[in-house]
Amino acid sequence: MSGPELITLDGVRLDAVVHHPGARPRRGTVIYAHGITADKDEFGTAVRVADELASSGHAVLRFSFRGHGTSGGTQRGATIAGEMLDLEAAVTYAAEELPAPLSLVASSFGAVSTLLSLPWLDHRLHRLVLLRPVLDLHRTFVEPETPWGRQHYSPEQRKSAHEQGFVLVNGTFELGRVLFEELRHHDLAPPFQASTVPVLIVQGDQDTVVPYDAARQAAATRPFCHLHTLTGADHGLDGHEDEAVQTVVDWLGGDPDWPHSPAVLGAMRW
């Protein structure tokens, strides 16, 4: 592993690390985009995915979004727009320093900046994995359907954000009023539906953070998309992380021509 220097267009330094495939020929490059309140390690899940992919011949770039981990910026200053700039910096670095077919793993809130970036990112991607993703901001945050959402994004929490400038998420992350307001103004469905990159969604059917039904509906209505359900799994993947990691690694580490097979793409119209 090595630590590259990622600097965004607005001058924010991002903490990052690259897992190299060693002596193996590089089969591809993968970027891992973590969820809110996490960092480039994502509580160990991102490290496991990266190590497994590196052993199969992939370079993997993990980075912490601004305001997360030891990256620049502040928690309250983190925004969706800022995370889109962070992702752009990661993609630019990968294209210049790790040239190979590019795939992306977007976990939880990392899916938000990823999906909103698809209008310029889509044609650059080989494959996309959405791991327990936020696919519907309205159902997750604005009018939350899950216990976690109702706890952190209630009308009372919104009022608190407006008055004190932030809400405390998971007891550790100060989510600022600007990001809180951004959640009401973005629709993730149009860029997701317009994309043609092959997508794998991995999510537990007992997710108490993001609604599983949003993933089920998204996979059913978008071509080139497959949903792998982790039966009984919650958002944290406790007891199901092995299956989740292996599913992601197997899909990204498979036949490099696999996504471009017409027969396979047709079969993915679930």
Backbone as CSV, one residue per row, in Angstrom:
resi,resn,N_x,N_y,N_z,CA_x,CA_y,CA_z,C_x,C_y,C_z
1,MET,0.850,-1.195,0.000,0.000,0.000,0.000,0.886,1.245,0.000
2,SER,0.365,2.303,-0.584,1.066,3.584,-0.572,0.039,4.694,-0.416
3,GLY,0.515,5.882,-0.028,-0.395,6.990,0.214,-0.202,8.111,-0.782
4,PRO,-1.061,8.229,-1.798,-0.929,9.316,-2.764,-1.441,10.618,-2.184
5,GLU,-1.118,11.701,-2.831,-1.642,13.001,-2.427,-2.756,13.380,-3.385
6,LEU,-3.959,13.482,-2.862,-5.102,13.905,-3.655,-5.484,15.316,-3.232
7,ILE,-5.493,16.229,-4.179,-5.907,17.605,-3.920,-7.083,17.923,-4.842
8,THR,-8.177,18.380,-4.266,-9.362,18.684,-5.061,-9.210,20.023,-5.772
9,LEU,-10.114,20.290,-6.694,-10.055,21.541,-7.444,-10.219,22.766,-6.554
10,ASP,-10.855,22.601,-5.391,-10.970,23.733,-4.475,-9.932,23.661,-3.357
11,GLY,-8.897,22.853,-3.549,-7.741,22.882,-2.663,-7.809,22.055,-1.405
12,VAL,-8.732,21.115,-1.307,-8.832,20.276,-0.118,-7.948,19.042,-0.287
13,ARG,-7.143,18.759,0.735,-6.299,17.563,0.705,-7.087,16.370,1.218
14,LEU,-7.039,15.281,0.468,-7.768,14.076,0.838,-6.798,12.969,1.248
15,ASP,-7.060,12.382,2.395,-6.282,11.236,2.849,-6.634,10.039,1.966
16,ALA,-5.630,9.375,1.426,-5.878,8.275,0.497,-4.792,7.231,0.599
17,VAL,-5.098,6.035,0.124,-4.130,4.949,0.089,-4.417,4.104,-1.144
18,VAL,-3.364,3.555,-1.736,-3.500,2.683,-2.900,-3.008,1.289,-2.545
19,HIS,-3.809,0.287,-2.862,-3.400,-1.106,-2.778,-2.954,-1.517,-4.176
20,HIS,-1.683,-1.888,-4.309,-1.152,-2.286,-5.612,-1.215,-3.807,-5.760
21,PRO,-1.372,-4.289,-6.973,-1.457,-5.741,-7.184,-0.121,-6.452,-7.149
22,GLY,0.941,-5.758,-6.778,2.242,-6.394,-6.665,2.796,-6.770,-8.021
23,ALA,3.315,-7.986,-8.112,3.960,-8.425,-9.350,2.953,-8.812,-10.423
24,ARG,1.704,-8.950,-10.059,0.682,-9.340,-11.034,0.467,-8.233,-12.065
25,PRO,0.155,-8.574,-13.305,-0.281,-7.548,-14.253,-1.587,-6.926,-13.747
26,ARG,-1.705,-5.620,-13.881,-2.897,-4.946,-13.387,-4.091,-5.253,-14.287
27,ARG,-5.133,-5.839,-13.704,-6.335,-6.197,-14.458,-7.343,-5.053,-14.491
28,GLY,-7.259,-4.175,-13.533,-8.209,-3.079,-13.461,-7.893,-2.202,-12.267
29,THR,-8.594,-1.079,-12.166,-8.461,-0.163,-11.038,-9.834,0.047,-10.424
30,VAL,-9.884,0.058,-9.107,-11.151,0.223,-8.384,-11.011,1.371,-7.392
31,ILE,-11.990,2.258,-7.371,-12.074,3.319,-6.357,-13.154,2.930,-5.358
32,TYR,-12.865,3.103,-4.074,-13.850,2.826,-3.027,-14.288,4.146,-2.413
33,ALA,-15.592,4.449,-2.498,-16.170,5.680,-1.941,-17.031,5.313,-0.736
34,HIS,-16.620,5.742,0.448,-17.251,5.327,1.696,-18.522,6.126,2.013
35,GLY,-19.175,5.719,3.092,-20.395,6.374,3.523,-20.151,7.491,4.518
36,ILE,-21.226,8.207,4.836,-21.136,9.332,5.762,-20.797,8.815,7.163
37,THR,-20.038,9.571,7.912,-19.530,9.306,9.262,-18.381,8.300,9.253
38,ALA,-18.071,7.682,8.118,-16.973,6.713,8.052,-15.722,7.397,7.509
39,ASP,-14.770,6.610,7.019,-13.569,7.139,6.385,-13.097,6.116,5.359
40,LYS,-11.875,6.250,4.891,-11.396,5.396,3.810,-11.330,3.916,4.209
41,ASP,-11.302,3.620,5.516,-11.294,2.223,5.962,-12.698,1.635,6.026
42,GLU,-13.685,2.462,6.184,-15.090,2.069,6.372,-15.211,0.912,7.373
43,PHE,-14.654,1.141,8.550,-14.760,0.188,9.657,-14.207,-1.191,9.275
44,GLY,-13.267,-1.202,8.345,-12.607,-2.443,7.940,-13.144,-3.052,6.662
45,THR,-14.370,-2.727,6.291,-14.958,-3.321,5.090,-14.195,-2.916,3.837
46,ALA,-13.863,-1.631,3.715,-13.145,-1.163,2.532,-11.765,-1.802,2.444
47,VAL,-11.124,-2.002,3.586,-9.799,-2.619,3.603,-9.884,-4.058,3.113
48,ARG,-10.895,-4.778,3.578,-11.065,-6.169,3.149,-11.310,-6.262,1.649
49,VAL,-12.191,-5.417,1.142,-12.475,-5.416,-0.293,-11.205,-5.114,-1.080
50,ALA,-10.466,-4.099,-0.634,-9.262,-3.686,-1.351,-8.198,-4.781,-1.333
51,ASP,-7.984,-5.406,-0.192,-6.977,-6.457,-0.096,-7.323,-7.630,-1.016
52,GLU,-8.592,-8.011,-1.028,-9.013,-9.134,-1.873,-8.854,-8.790,-3.351
53,LEU,-9.234,-7.578,-3.727,-9.115,-7.188,-5.124,-7.656,-7.065,-5.550
54,ALA,-6.814,-6.550,-4.667,-5.388,-6.445,-4.988,-4.783,-7.821,-5.221
55,SER,-5.225,-8.797,-4.451,-4.695,-10.151,-4.620,-5.145,-10.776,-5.930
56,SER,-6.206,-10.223,-6.525,-6.675,-10.734,-7.817,-6.187,-9.891,-8.987
57,GLY,-5.292,-8.929,-8.701,-4.680,-8.181,-9.787,-5.198,-6.781,-10.009
58,HIS,-5.943,-6.225,-9.055,-6.480,-4.879,-9.201,-5.721,-3.875,-8.320
59,ALA,-5.550,-2.680,-8.826,-5.141,-1.561,-7.983,-6.401,-0.972,-7.369
60,VAL,-6.346,-0.634,-6.100,-7.527,-0.100,-5.408,-7.160,1.201,-4.707
61,LEU,-7.918,2.238,-4.988,-7.739,3.544,-4.360,-8.850,3.768,-3.355
62,ARG,-8.462,3.888,-2.089,-9.407,4.246,-1.039,-9.089,5.668,-0.586
63,PHE,-10.111,6.474,-0.352,-9.879,7.835,0.120,-10.973,8.238,1.083
64,SER,-10.659,9.219,1.921,-11.651,9.774,2.841,-12.201,11.073,2.261
65,PHE,-13.521,11.167,2.202,-14.143,12.409,1.772,-13.757,13.547,2.724
66,ARG,-13.849,14.782,2.245,-13.584,15.957,3.081,-14.423,15.908,4.358
67,GLY,-13.784,16.344,5.446,-14.490,16.337,6.727,-14.560,14.977,7.378
68,HIS,-14.013,13.967,6.741,-14.022,12.599,7.268,-12.582,12.128,7.470
69,GLY,-12.366,11.292,8.475,-11.042,10.774,8.731,-10.044,11.901,8.927
70,THR,-8.904,11.795,8.265,-7.879,12.830,8.382,-7.793,13.691,7.126
71,SER,-8.816,13.648,6.293,-8.852,14.546,5.138,-9.091,15.973,5.590
72,GLY,-8.792,16.918,4.707,-9.035,18.314,5.035,-10.513,18.629,5.122
73,GLY,-10.789,19.864,5.526,-12.180,20.273,5.701,-12.698,19.911,7.082
74,THR,-13.949,20.248,7.333,-14.572,19.985,8.626,-15.843,19.188,8.434
75,GLN,-16.277,18.543,9.483,-17.514,17.782,9.400,-18.682,18.680,8.997
76,ARG,-18.828,19.808,9.658,-19.963,20.688,9.359,-19.866,21.283,7.954
77,GLY,-18.655,21.334,7.408,-18.473,21.896,6.079,-18.612,20.892,4.961
78,ALA,-18.811,19.609,5.295,-18.990,18.591,4.266,-20.321,18.810,3.549
79,THR,-20.303,18.709,2.230,-21.507,18.882,1.418,-21.517,17.854,0.301
80,ILE,-22.671,17.667,-0.297,-22.764,16.782,-1.455,-21.903,17.331,-2.591
81,ALA,-21.983,18.627,-2.831,-21.184,19.240,-3.891,-19.696,19.037,-3.633
82,GLY,-19.284,19.181,-2.381,-17.887,18.969,-2.035,-17.465,17.527,-2.262
83,GLU,-18.326,16.584,-1.903,-17.993,15.179,-2.114,-17.893,14.852,-3.602
84,MET,-18.661,15.532,-4.426,-18.536,15.331,-5.869,-17.163,15.801,-6.358
85,LEU,-16.654,16.892,-5.790,-15.307,17.342,-6.125,-14.262,16.341,-5.629
86,ASP,-14.496,15.755,-4.461,-13.575,14.762,-3.928,-13.514,13.542,-4.846
87,LEU,-14.671,13.075,-5.267,-14.724,11.919,-6.159,-14.035,12.234,-7.485
88,GLU,-14.247,13.444,-7.991,-13.589,13.848,-9.227,-12.065,13.780,-9.083
89,ALA,-11.556,14.217,-7.930,-10.112,14.161,-7.687,-9.616,12.720,-7.685
90,ALA,-10.388,11.821,-7.090,-9.999,10.409,-7.045,-9.994,9.800,-8.444
91,VAL,-11.012,10.122,-9.241,-11.089,9.588,-10.606,-9.946,10.123,-11.454
92,THR,-9.633,11.406,-11.300,-8.530,12.006,-12.056,-7.210,11.343,-11.704
93,TYR,-6.975,11.123,-10.403,-5.745,10.460,-9.977,-5.663,9.048,-10.560
94,ALA,-6.762,8.312,-10.483,-6.764,6.937,-10.983,-6.464,6.905,-12.478
95,ALA,-7.045,7.834,-13.226,-6.832,7.859,-14.673,-5.378,8.159,-15.014
96,GLU,-4.760,9.034,-14.228,-3.393,9.456,-14.530,-2.332,8.510,-13.974
97,GLU,-2.564,7.971,-12.792,-1.534,7.200,-12.108,-1.789,5.694,-12.096
98,LEU,-3.024,5.277,-12.304,-3.379,3.858,-12.245,-4.196,3.468,-13.475
99,PRO,-3.711,3.778,-14.667,-4.515,3.561,-15.871,-4.846,2.091,-16.080
100,ALA,-6.142,1.820,-16.172,-6.665,0.469,-16.366,-8.189,0.622,-16.404
101,PRO,-8.920,-0.380,-16.857,-10.385,-0.305,-16.775,-10.820,0.055,-15.355
102,LEU,-11.626,1.097,-15.244,-11.961,1.672,-13.935,-13.339,1.227,-13.458
103,SER,-13.376,0.719,-12.232,-14.635,0.388,-11.570,-14.723,1.161,-10.265
104,LEU,-15.913,1.205,-9.687,-16.124,1.996,-8.478,-17.048,1.250,-7.534
105,VAL,-16.676,1.230,-6.262,-17.547,0.717,-5.207,-18.015,1.914,-4.395
106,ALA,-19.305,2.171,-4.417,-19.880,3.289,-3.675,-20.730,2.724,-2.546
107,SER,-20.333,2.994,-1.319,-20.999,2.436,-0.158,-21.863,3.482,0.526
108,SER,-23.100,3.113,0.830,-24.011,3.947,1.603,-24.125,5.361,1.001
109,PHE,-23.740,6.411,1.753,-23.872,7.778,1.257,-22.879,8.071,0.133
110,GLY,-21.854,7.247,-0.009,-20.941,7.407,-1.128,-21.630,7.261,-2.470
111,ALA,-22.799,6.607,-2.471,-23.562,6.463,-3.708,-24.142,7.794,-4.178
112,VAL,-24.335,8.742,-3.265,-24.965,10.011,-3.635,-24.074,10.795,-4.595
113,SER,-22.838,11.066,-4.199,-21.928,11.794,-5.084,-21.635,10.990,-6.344
114,THR,-21.604,9.662,-6.212,-21.338,8.810,-7.376,-22.450,8.916,-8.402
115,LEU,-23.685,8.761,-7.981,-24.805,8.803,-8.927,-24.966,10.183,-9.539
116,LEU,-24.772,11.228,-8.753,-24.887,12.581,-9.287,-23.744,12.910,-10.243
117,SER,-22.660,12.150,-10.185,-21.519,12.364,-11.082,-21.620,11.537,-12.359
118,LEU,-22.606,10.656,-12.461,-22.692,9.771,-13.619,-22.810,10.489,-14.962
119,PRO,-23.412,11.686,-15.036,-23.457,12.340,-16.351,-22.085,12.526,-16.996
120,TRP,-21.027,12.715,-16.198,-19.679,12.800,-16.777,-18.846,11.553,-16.508
121,LEU,-19.253,10.757,-15.519,-18.455,9.614,-15.095,-18.843,8.324,-15.799
122,ASP,-20.057,8.215,-16.230,-20.607,6.953,-16.726,-19.730,6.310,-17.793
123,HIS,-19.330,7.068,-18.801,-18.587,6.487,-19.920,-17.171,6.079,-19.535
124,ARG,-16.724,6.499,-18.351,-15.380,6.138,-17.890,-15.380,4.840,-17.087
125,LEU,-16.556,4.374,-16.679,-16.641,3.242,-15.766,-16.814,1.917,-16.492
126,HIS,-16.109,0.929,-15.980,-16.215,-0.451,-16.452,-17.364,-1.154,-15.741
127,ARG,-17.406,-0.989,-14.432,-18.471,-1.564,-13.612,-18.695,-0.658,-12.396
128,LEU,-19.879,-0.776,-11.808,-20.221,0.003,-10.618,-20.894,-0.912,-9.602
129,VAL,-20.376,-0.876,-8.372,-21.002,-1.594,-7.262,-21.595,-0.577,-6.309
130,LEU,-22.846,-0.779,-5.942,-23.528,0.049,-4.953,-23.782,-0.834,-3.738
131,LEU,-23.028,-0.587,-2.675,-23.083,-1.407,-1.471,-23.942,-0.709,-0.427
132,ARG,-25.064,-1.345,-0.042,-26.068,-0.767,0.875,-26.253,0.725,0.567
133,PRO,-26.595,1.056,-0.675,-26.521,2.449,-1.124,-27.726,3.304,-0.750
134,VAL,-27.473,4.591,-0.626,-28.553,5.579,-0.605,-28.958,5.808,-2.060
135,LEU,-30.157,5.386,-2.414,-30.652,5.537,-3.775,-31.810,6.516,-3.874
136,ASP,-32.365,6.878,-2.722,-33.509,7.788,-2.701,-33.349,8.721,-1.496
137,LEU,-32.938,9.951,-1.758,-32.715,10.903,-0.671,-34.009,11.242,0.055
138,HIS,-35.100,11.307,-0.679,-36.375,11.664,-0.059,-36.794,10.596,0.954
139,ARG,-36.738,9.335,0.556,-37.190,8.253,1.424,-36.204,7.966,2.560
140,THR,-34.940,8.365,2.377,-33.933,8.109,3.401,-33.806,9.260,4.387
141,PHE,-33.942,10.521,3.889,-33.663,11.682,4.732,-34.819,12.680,4.870
142,VAL,-35.478,13.004,3.770,-36.475,14.081,3.803,-37.748,13.624,4.509
143,GLU,-38.279,12.498,4.069,-39.396,11.849,4.763,-38.959,10.421,5.054
144,PRO,-38.077,10.264,6.037,-37.391,8.987,6.249,-38.337,7.841,6.596
145,GLU,-38.044,6.682,6.005,-38.862,5.495,6.227,-38.226,4.515,7.209
146,THR,-36.940,4.691,7.492,-36.248,3.734,8.352,-36.086,4.299,9.762
147,PRO,-35.889,3.417,10.757,-35.698,3.900,12.137,-34.539,4.882,12.267
148,TRP,-33.411,4.601,11.622,-32.262,5.499,11.694,-32.591,6.849,11.087
149,GLY,-33.255,6.850,9.968,-33.624,8.107,9.328,-34.565,8.937,10.169
150,ARG,-35.550,8.278,10.768,-36.508,9.011,11.611,-35.840,9.565,12.857
151,GLN,-34.795,8.892,13.324,-34.076,9.374,14.507,-33.245,10.613,14.207
152,HIS,-32.578,10.628,13.050,-31.602,11.680,12.769,-32.122,12.799,11.870
153,TYR,-33.231,12.574,11.173,-33.676,13.568,10.182,-35.153,13.912,10.349
154,SER,-35.572,13.959,11.591,-36.942,14.324,11.922,-37.125,15.831,11.787
155,PRO,-38.364,16.331,11.779,-38.580,17.787,11.780,-37.863,18.487,12.934
156,GLU,-37.782,17.809,14.079,-37.093,18.402,15.225,-35.591,18.530,14.950
157,GLN,-35.024,17.519,14.297,-33.602,17.571,13.950,-33.339,18.639,12.896
158,ARG,-34.268,18.776,11.966,-34.116,19.817,10.943,-34.125,21.200,11.594
159,LYS,-35.013,21.396,12.552,-35.063,22.660,13.269,-33.758,22.894,14.019
160,SER,-33.241,21.827,14.640,-31.978,21.938,15.358,-30.841,22.315,14.417
161,ALA,-30.837,21.728,13.227,-29.791,22.052,12.249,-29.854,23.512,11.854
162,HIS,-31.061,24.013,11.659,-31.215,25.416,11.270,-30.760,26.349,12.393
163,GLU,-31.042,25.967,13.640,-30.752,26.860,14.768,-29.290,26.793,15.231
164,GLN,-28.733,25.591,15.354,-27.369,25.485,15.889,-26.328,25.203,14.814
165,GLY,-26.779,24.948,13.599,-25.852,24.773,12.487,-25.483,23.349,12.159
166,PHE,-25.924,22.380,12.941,-25.604,20.980,12.659,-26.514,20.056,13.455
167,VAL,-26.531,18.796,13.063,-27.121,17.726,13.861,-26.037,16.669,14.065
168,LEU,-26.071,16.008,15.196,-25.076,14.991,15.510,-25.594,13.638,15.031
169,VAL,-24.882,13.043,14.082,-25.278,11.768,13.486,-24.441,10.646,14.076
170,ASN,-25.100,9.599,14.514,-24.438,8.435,15.111,-23.572,8.814,16.307
171,GLY,-23.859,9.956,16.908,-23.138,10.386,18.091,-21.726,10.859,17.845
172,THR,-21.304,10.922,16.555,-19.908,11.245,16.266,-19.727,12.289,15.172
173,PHE,-20.706,12.445,14.280,-20.486,13.284,13.095,-21.423,14.483,13.104
174,GLU,-20.818,15.686,13.005,-21.605,16.914,13.001,-21.999,17.261,11.559
175,LEU,-23.183,16.851,11.182,-23.680,17.102,9.831,-24.240,18.515,9.764
176,GLY,-23.653,19.339,8.909,-23.982,20.748,8.866,-25.294,21.074,8.180
177,ARG,-25.767,22.305,8.427,-27.062,22.715,7.900,-27.085,22.772,6.370
178,VAL,-25.936,23.050,5.743,-25.925,23.128,4.282,-26.184,21.760,3.670
179,LEU,-25.478,20.730,4.161,-25.728,19.377,3.671,-27.145,18.943,3.998
180,PHE,-27.607,19.278,5.193,-28.964,18.928,5.585,-29.966,19.491,4.580
181,GLU,-29.718,20.724,4.128,-30.626,21.345,3.161,-30.459,20.759,1.764
182,GLU,-29.222,20.399,1.399,-28.967,19.811,0.079,-29.802,18.551,-0.148
183,LEU,-30.038,17.795,0.905,-30.754,16.529,0.781,-32.130,16.705,0.156
184,ARG,-32.695,17.887,0.283,-34.042,18.139,-0.215,-34.059,18.504,-1.697
185,HIS,-32.914,18.717,-2.295,-32.885,19.311,-3.634,-32.267,18.431,-4.710
186,HIS,-31.917,17.206,-4.377,-31.316,16.318,-5.371,-32.200,15.089,-5.602
187,ASP,-32.285,14.682,-6.859,-32.999,13.472,-7.243,-31.981,12.538,-7.890
188,LEU,-31.753,11.387,-7.285,-30.743,10.461,-7.772,-31.238,9.567,-8.904
189,ALA,-32.546,9.494,-9.082,-33.103,8.562,-10.068,-32.719,8.896,-11.517
190,PRO,-32.824,10.158,-11.970,-32.526,10.421,-13.387,-31.124,10.011,-13.822
191,PRO,-30.049,10.383,-13.104,-28.736,9.933,-13.569,-28.551,8.428,-13.467
192,PHE,-29.163,7.814,-12.468,-29.048,6.364,-12.329,-29.745,5.650,-13.478
193,GLN,-30.937,6.095,-13.814,-31.695,5.458,-14.884,-31.073,5.703,-16.256
194,ALA,-30.432,6.852,-16.426,-29.840,7.181,-17.723,-28.509,6.474,-17.953
195,SER,-27.890,5.988,-16.885,-26.578,5.353,-16.993,-26.688,3.998,-17.693
196,THR,-25.606,3.612,-18.364,-25.568,2.310,-19.032,-24.475,1.407,-18.464
197,VAL,-23.740,1.866,-17.457,-22.698,1.032,-16.880,-23.343,-0.139,-16.128
198,PRO,-22.804,-1.354,-16.249,-23.343,-2.480,-15.481,-23.220,-2.228,-13.981
199,VAL,-24.306,-2.503,-13.256,-24.372,-2.187,-11.821,-24.727,-3.433,-11.022
200,LEU,-24.030,-3.602,-9.920,-24.382,-4.599,-8.915,-24.768,-3.861,-7.646
201,ILE,-25.960,-4.132,-7.117,-26.397,-3.584,-5.830,-26.343,-4.705,-4.806
202,VAL,-25.701,-4.441,-3.677,-25.632,-5.410,-2.585,-26.224,-4.759,-1.348
203,GLN,-27.307,-5.332,-0.827,-27.968,-4.720,0.330,-28.725,-5.773,1.126
204,GLY,-28.786,-5.551,2.441,-29.545,-6.423,3.315,-31.022,-6.084,3.303
205,ASP,-31.858,-7.104,3.412,-33.304,-6.868,3.387,-33.849,-6.433,4.743
206,GLN,-32.967,-6.318,5.755,-33.370,-5.814,7.070,-32.648,-4.514,7.394
207,ASP,-32.291,-3.746,6.361,-31.547,-2.501,6.538,-32.409,-1.477,7.272
208,THR,-31.908,-0.987,8.413,-32.651,-0.003,9.200,-32.148,1.416,8.964
209,VAL,-31.236,1.594,7.980,-30.698,2.913,7.674,-31.234,3.425,6.344
210,VAL,-31.073,2.638,5.285,-31.610,3.011,3.970,-32.634,1.960,3.560
211,PRO,-33.747,2.378,2.967,-34.820,1.417,2.661,-34.423,0.403,1.600
212,TYR,-34.518,-0.868,1.955,-34.210,-1.942,1.014,-35.124,-1.886,-0.202
213,ASP,-36.358,-1.473,0.003,-37.321,-1.441,-1.096,-36.872,-0.485,-2.206
214,ALA,-36.124,0.554,-1.848,-35.616,1.474,-2.870,-34.629,0.757,-3.784
215,ALA,-33.808,-0.120,-3.215,-32.866,-0.894,-4.027,-33.604,-1.897,-4.895
216,ARG,-34.601,-2.544,-4.332,-35.369,-3.528,-5.096,-36.050,-2.876,-6.298
217,GLN,-36.664,-1.726,-6.069,-37.344,-1.033,-7.155,-36.358,-0.514,-8.201
218,ALA,-35.219,-0.001,-7.745,-34.226,0.523,-8.674,-33.691,-0.578,-9.579
219,ALA,-33.385,-1.729,-8.992,-32.851,-2.832,-9.774,-33.874,-3.375,-10.761
220,ALA,-35.152,-3.305,-10.393,-36.202,-3.847,-11.253,-36.496,-2.951,-12.450
221,THR,-36.150,-1.675,-12.354,-36.540,-0.739,-13.403,-35.370,-0.264,-14.257
222,ARG,-34.138,-0.629,-13.888,-32.983,-0.155,-14.654,-32.310,-1.304,-15.386
223,PRO,-32.046,-1.156,-16.685,-31.299,-2.193,-17.399,-29.894,-2.335,-16.846
224,PHE,-29.288,-3.506,-17.079,-27.900,-3.772,-16.717,-27.666,-3.634,-15.213
225,CYS,-28.628,-4.074,-14.427,-28.518,-3.924,-12.979,-28.990,-5.198,-12.294
226,HIS,-28.205,-5.665,-11.325,-28.549,-6.868,-10.569,-28.509,-6.560,-9.076
227,LEU,-29.504,-7.022,-8.359,-29.571,-6.856,-6.907,-29.215,-8.169,-6.234
228,HIS,-28.182,-8.132,-5.396,-27.839,-9.275,-4.556,-28.335,-8.969,-3.147
229,THR,-29.315,-9.722,-2.689,-29.912,-9.491,-1.371,-29.181,-10.288,-0.299
230,LEU,-28.780,-9.585,0.757,-28.190,-10.229,1.922,-29.327,-10.521,2.897
231,THR,-29.806,-11.731,2.891,-30.988,-12.081,3.674,-30.716,-11.938,5.172
232,GLY,-31.520,-11.091,5.807,-31.403,-10.874,7.248,-30.394,-9.827,7.658
233,ALA,-29.713,-9.203,6.695,-28.638,-8.265,7.020,-29.145,-6.853,7.249
234,ASP,-28.566,-6.182,8.230,-28.820,-4.768,8.482,-27.749,-3.958,7.749
235,HIS,-27.767,-2.652,7.939,-26.864,-1.766,7.214,-25.393,-2.033,7.550
236,GLY,-25.119,-2.383,8.791,-23.747,-2.614,9.211,-23.161,-3.945,8.775
237,LEU,-23.976,-4.800,8.159,-23.548,-6.084,7.599,-23.097,-7.089,8.652
238,ASP,-23.355,-6.818,9.920,-22.927,-7.732,10.975,-23.413,-9.144,10.685
239,GLY,-22.461,-10.088,10.661,-22.806,-11.471,10.379,-22.944,-11.776,8.904
240,HIS,-22.895,-10.747,8.067,-23.063,-10.939,6.628,-21.944,-10.279,5.819
241,GLU,-20.928,-9.776,6.512,-19.868,-9.062,5.800,-19.095,-9.983,4.862
242,ASP,-18.869,-11.244,5.287,-18.139,-12.169,4.418,-18.848,-12.327,3.085
243,GLU,-20.159,-12.521,3.131,-20.931,-12.683,1.895,-20.895,-11.415,1.058
244,ALA,-21.035,-10.267,1.717,-21.037,-9.003,0.990,-19.696,-8.769,0.298
245,VAL,-18.605,-8.945,1.038,-17.274,-8.713,0.471,-17.003,-9.681,-0.663
246,GLN,-17.328,-10.956,-0.456,-17.054,-11.950,-1.488,-17.867,-11.692,-2.750
247,THR,-19.104,-11.239,-2.578,-19.943,-10.931,-3.736,-19.357,-9.784,-4.539
248,VAL,-18.920,-8.736,-3.845,-18.323,-7.582,-4.523,-17.040,-7.983,-5.238
249,VAL,-16.179,-8.713,-4.536,-14.886,-9.098,-5.103,-15.068,-10.038,-6.292
250,ASP,-15.964,-11.006,-6.162,-16.189,-11.938,-7.265,-16.687,-11.210,-8.507
251,TRP,-17.575,-10.245,-8.298,-18.157,-9.532,-9.450,-17.134,-8.618,-10.117
252,LEU,-16.369,-7.908,-9.319,-15.364,-7.004,-9.883,-14.136,-7.750,-10.383
253,GLY,-13.849,-8.886,-9.779,-12.650,-9.621,-10.143,-12.865,-10.712,-11.159
254,GLY,-14.056,-10.767,-11.741,-14.364,-11.799,-12.719,-13.783,-11.512,-14.087
255,ASP,-14.303,-12.189,-15.071,-13.856,-12.052,-16.457,-13.886,-10.582,-16.858
256,PRO,-12.745,-9.990,-17.275,-12.737,-8.565,-17.624,-13.637,-8.215,-18.800
257,ASP,-13.996,-9.207,-19.637,-14.899,-8.934,-20.764,-16.355,-9.161,-20.401
258,TRP,-16.581,-9.630,-19.164,-17.928,-10.027,-18.755,-18.986,-8.941,-18.945
259,PRO,-18.767,-7.684,-18.549,-19.836,-6.701,-18.662,-20.224,-6.394,-20.105
260,HIS,-19.333,-6.722,-21.050,-19.579,-6.326,-22.420,-20.203,-7.442,-23.252
261,SER,-20.505,-8.557,-22.600,-21.161,-9.645,-23.309,-22.635,-9.329,-23.482
262,PRO,-23.155,-9.274,-24.729,-24.576,-8.964,-24.932,-25.488,-9.926,-24.193
263,ALA,-25.108,-11.211,-24.142,-25.962,-12.182,-23.463,-26.065,-11.888,-21.986
264,VAL,-24.921,-11.520,-21.376,-24.927,-11.225,-19.940,-25.680,-9.934,-19.669
265,LEU,-25.441,-8.927,-20.475,-26.129,-7.656,-20.262,-27.631,-7.833,-20.393
266,GLY,-28.040,-8.646,-21.327,-29.474,-8.899,-21.486,-30.041,-9.597,-20.278
267,ALA,-29.262,-10.546,-19.721,-29.724,-11.273,-18.548,-29.822,-10.388,-17.328
268,MET,-29.124,-9.250,-17.347,-29.134,-8.355,-16.181,-30.300,-7.387,-16.191
269,ARG,-31.193,-7.495,-17.141,-32.358,-6.604,-17.152,-33.420,-7.165,-16.197
270,TRP,-33.128,-7.095,-14.923,-34.014,-7.660,-13.903,-35.115,-6.682,-13.579
